[in-house]
Amino acid sequence: MSKLQIAIHDHRDALGQAAARIAAEALRAACDRSKAATLVVATGSSQFEVLAALRAVPSIPWDRITIFHLDEYVGLDAGHPASFRRFLHDRFIDLLPTAPAAFHELQGTAVDPLAECARLAALVPAAAFDVSLIGIGENAHLAFNDPPADFAGEEPYHVVTLDDDCRKQQVGEGWFPSLVAVPTQAISMSVRRILASRLIVCSVPDARKAEAVRNSVEGSITSAVPASILQTHPNCHLLLDRESASLLKRPESVVS
Ligand code: GLP
């Protein structure tokens, strides 16, 4: 039975505020408990309001928080408008009131992407991450794990091939001018490593995501719908807006 904690918000700003509150509370608790915390950050339009709200929450001890990067295109320069490193620096890391303990960004332009995966693998903690902020793609991907996603791979990061639906989404959101401009490969955190998080805050606004949300929440757990694996996580908050929740048969709660 699904353990997802689902909330449906009136608009994406409220969704972002709620996601930030949940994440901030867990980060503070982790810092109180063990003097330090780990946070995974995603990119994409779903994270605009979440990251803006989180960096504005007062009294988060960022200097004790180590930040990991969920995914990045292979071969895309850090200065490209669609670069996730650029996204995270411009919208979050460089705007924090205090520098984080560390930000382990993925170098998508590394000469050897597999070696880059290995470099990051040596940096991730043996224990679960304290908080992971993620989204769900139009094709129900988690990070850049497109269907059929590998649910079994043990390595923290791997090189993946992006499917056409995923690449079309990036054009549709305006990050690239055409499909051929979208890289075909990425470095992505693996599904198993994402699940190895004490708390997952999954933020999914927008009507474009309604079908992926319905399949992930009400369908069976299958690699054809990567985000369906979230049903197995013991502490995953799924934050929706009315549009992304519009195809659900049984909306569990309406928060604001
Ligand atoms: C994107 C990013 C991920 C993100 C997910 C949802 O393409 N690779 O970091 O979690 O897929 O993003 P979006 O909000 O653009 O749908």
Residues whose N, C-alpha, C, O or C-beta is under 5 A from the ligand:
A	BS01	GLP	A42 T43 G44 S45 S46 Q47 L70 D71 I134 G135 I136 G137 E138 A143 F144
